[in-house]
Amino acid sequence: MVIGILAIIVILLLGLRRYKGLMPIGGTCSASIAAACWRPSNDRDAALEKVQWGELVDLTESFEPVLYDETGEQPPPQPHLCITSANVVTPNVGVIYY
């Protein structure tokens, strides 16, 4: 019984610690999970390299399919957050990511 009470106290104390990571916690948010899993198409060997989360630096030819606007022109790439082995930077507050 003492061990059970001690285990509960330890779990509660561990739960009070602050999360120090840069990636937001979105464990049950399907939008954040989908965004994190949508990697660039040119990041084929990510499983063999170190990965990190952040805003993609180079969006040129990164995603498929290529979308076109109503004039038939390709719009500028939208900022995107993901887990990738490509170069990333810290996300900016106030930016809408896709």
Secondary structure by P-SEA (a helix, b strand, c coil): caaaaaaaaaaaaaaacccccccccccccaaaaaaaacccccccccccbbbbbccccccccccccccccccccccccccccccccccccccccccccc
